[in-house]
C-alpha cells in the first residue's frame, strides 16, 4: 500500500508509468525501489479507486503513452497518509541476512572481504546522496527561501539517508577492526564467524 502513496506524492504533476520509473531511478531508489511490474498495477488500482485519472498522449520518443494525473480524491488520500503516524515497516535487507549466517562459513577472511565490499557499496551510495545534497544546497542558495517547502523536506530525506548509510559504514569498520584484532585463523582452528 505504501507504494501507492509514494506514487501519489510523485504525481504532483502528470506522468506516465515510465516517467515514474525514471524518477525512482533518479531519486528515491536509495530509500524506495519499484519496478515497472509494480508501478503499473499500482497505478491501475489507484485509478479504479478514483485517486487518479489517465489519458493517452503522444510521445516524442515512440508510441502513445498513458499519462496519469492525481485527482482531488487522490490528493485527499495522500494528505491523510501524510498526516498519519510515521510508517515504520520491516526493511528487507538481504545483506543483513548474509551477515547473520556468515558464521556458517567459519572463515574470517571471507567475512572481512564481505564487510569490505559492503562498506564500499554503502560508501558509494552515501557519496551519491552527499552529491545530491550539495546540489540541492546550491539550488537553495539561488532560489528565494521557502520555509518548510519541498527543498526543505528533500534535504531532510537526504540527511536521513546519509546518516543511516554512514552509521552502517561505521559498523562495517567496527567489524573489520575486530577481525584484524583477532588476527589470522590458524589452519584447523574452529570459529571465525561466531
ChimeraX attribute file (.defattr): number of C-alpha atoms within 10 A of each C-alpha:
attribute: neighborCount
match mode: 1-to-1
recipient: residues
	/A:1	6
	/A:2	10
	/A:3	15
	/A:4	19
	/A:5	19
	/A:6	14
	/A:7	21
	/A:8	24
	/A:9	16
	/A:10	15
	/A:11	19
	/A:12	11
	/A:13	11
	/A:14	17
	/A:15	19
	/A:16	20
	/A:17	22
	/A:18	16
	/A:19	12
	/A:20	21
	/A:21	21
	/A:22	13
	/A:23	14
	/A:24	20
	/A:25	15
	/A:26	10
	/A:27	16
	/A:28	14
	/A:29	13
	/A:30	16
	/A:31	11
	/A:32	11
	/A:33	13
	/A:34	15
	/A:35	13
	/A:36	13
	/A:37	9
	/A:38	14
	/A:39	18
	/A:40	16
	/A:41	13
	/A:42	18
	/A:43	22
	/A:44	16
	/A:45	14
	/A:46	19
	/A:47	18
	/A:48	11
	/A:49	12
	/A:50	14
	/A:51	23
	/A:52	23
	/A:53	19
	/A:54	18
	/A:55	12
	/A:56	11
	/A:57	12
	/A:58	11
	/A:59	10
	/A:60	8
	/A:61	7
	/A:62	7
	/A:63	9
	/A:64	12
	/A:65	18
	/A:66	17
	/A:67	19
	/A:68	23
	/A:69	19
	/A:70	25
	/A:71	17
	/A:72	12
	/A:73	13
	/A:74	23
	/A:75	18
	/A:76	13
	/A:77	15
	/A:78	20
	/A:79	14
	/A:80	11
	/A:81	14
	/A:82	13
	/A:83	9
	/A:84	9
	/A:85	8
	/A:86	8
	/A:87	9
	/A:88	6
	/A:89	7
	/A:90	6
	/A:91	6
	/A:92	8
	/A:93	8
	/A:94	9
	/A:95	11
	/A:96	10
	/A:97	10
	/A:98	12
	/A:99	14
	/A:100	12
	/A:101	12
	/A:102	18
	/A:103	16
	/A:104	12
	/A:105	14
	/A:106	17
	/A:107	18
	/A:108	22
	/A:109	16
	/A:110	15
	/A:111	21
	/A:112	19
	/A:113	12
	/A:114	18
	/A:115	21
	/A:116	17
	/A:117	13
	/A:118	16
	/A:119	21
	/A:120	14
	/A:121	14
	/A:122	20
	/A:123	17
	/A:124	13
	/A:125	17
	/A:126	22
	/A:127	15
	/A:128	14
	/A:129	20
	/A:130	16
	/A:131	13
	/A:132	16
	/A:133	19
	/A:134	13
	/A:135	12
	/A:136	16
	/A:137	14
	/A:138	11
	/A:139	12
	/A:140	15
	/A:141	10
	/A:142	8
	/A:143	8
	/A:144	8
	/A:145	11
	/A:146	10
	/A:147	8
	/A:148	9
	/A:149	9
	/A:150	10
	/A:151	16
	/A:152	16
	/A:153	11
	/A:154	16
	/A:155	17
	/A:156	13
	/A:157	16
	/A:158	23
	/A:159	16
	/A:160	13
	/A:161	18
	/A:162	21
	/A:163	13
	/A:164	14
	/A:165	22
	/A:166	18
	/A:167	13
	/A:168	16
	/A:169	21
	/A:170	13
	/A:171	14
	/A:172	21
	/A:173	15
	/A:174	13
	/A:175	16
	/A:176	19
	/A:177	12
	/A:178	12
	/A:179	18
	/A:180	13
	/A:181	9
	/A:182	10
	/A:183	9
	/A:184	12
	/A:185	15
	/A:186	7
	/A:187	6
	/A:188	6
	/A:189	9
	/A:190	11
	/A:191	13
	/A:192	19
	/A:193	19
	/A:194	13
